[in-house]
Amino acid sequence: MKLTKCELNPILKPNSANPWESLCVLNPAVIYKEDEKLFYMLYRAAGNDETHYIYIGLATSEDGVHFNREGQEPLIAPDKNGADGGGTEDPRVIKLGDYFYLTYASRVFAPGQYWKKEAKSYGFKPEYGPSVLLYNNTETHLAVSSDLRHWKKMGRITSAKDDDRDVVIFPEKINGYFYRTSRPTYRCGEGYSNKNPAIWMTRSTDLLEWDEPLELFYQGQEDWESFKVGASCPPLKTSRGWLMLYHGVSAKDRAYRVGAFLLDFKNPCKILAKSHRPLMEPTLPYETEGYYNGCVFPTGNVIKDGTLYVYYGAADHFIGLATCSIDELVESLWKEDRV
């Protein structure tokens, strides 16, 4: 089964009127607020500066397709003198109780325009210090809000030594714990069963302090995910189990494609079904030509009126939308791809 790409894609493009989002918009967190009948999109953005500071903007929509930006300033910005000083990247959002919880990747220093051969490094590198300072590695941070508009930054939730990102949190407690997936770059190779970066699962009782990874959740098995895999969107509860979209990168062409898991309700480490073929891959010009050529990277998903809305970054330049019947997708996974 394949996701259907929206004919109006890209549904969000860079905005030249705002310097902080004039170059690219991508990788959005999206959630539907039932009391307002609104889709909220929190999207990654950057302007055309060599340092490439990364921000999060806000847009809303009544139909999930046509989004209107809210405000001329970023919703969330890096604290340039703080631990997330390089940028606020790749947000994912869930609701727990009456509050919303946002994870985002960050670096101490801005990454520079990484797609260029002459890309520079920014910041400083002392003789001694944390690995995130010495190598500008990625950490994942947590922020909390009651209204999706005002956010309290809580600090990092991943190990500073792991270069860890692609963190998605399950939207309810399971057996008394919160569960999350992540992709620690350095937990692979010698001494590990996974040769390449893979998806790990861990748990917490308070969302800020997390146990050491409980177990290796999944490593790439198919050709289209042979280089690395990572979780994409927050899990959604369906009739057959938790649906979790993930991305795979091929060793052959380095393209990003999209797959799906069905996971057990009571044991999210247990995979019930897994797509063997991509649900979506980069085929159209806005997905194959950009700052990362050949990339569809979902970070937000919503179920509304029986339709699954999947929001994704396209070639690190634009934001696209793809949809399908949630029931058809779940039954296809259950019947054709059960583990």
Secondary structure, DSSP 8 states (H G I E B T S, - for coil): ---EE-TT--SB---TTSGGGSSEEEEEEEEEETTTTEEEEEEEEE-S-TT--EEEEEEEESSSSS-EE--SS-SB---TTSTTTTB-EEEEEEEETTEEEEEEEE-SS----TTSTT----S---SSS-HHHHH---EEEEEEESSSSS-EEEEE-S-TTS-EEEEEE-SS-BTTBEEEEEEETTS-STTSS-SS--EEEEEESSSSSB-S--EEEE---SGGGSSEEEE-S--EE-SSSEEEEEEEE-TTT--EEEEEEEE-SS-TTSEEEE-SS-SB---SHHHHSSSSSSBEEEEEEEEETTEEEEEEEETTTEEEEEEEEHHHHHHHHHHHSB-
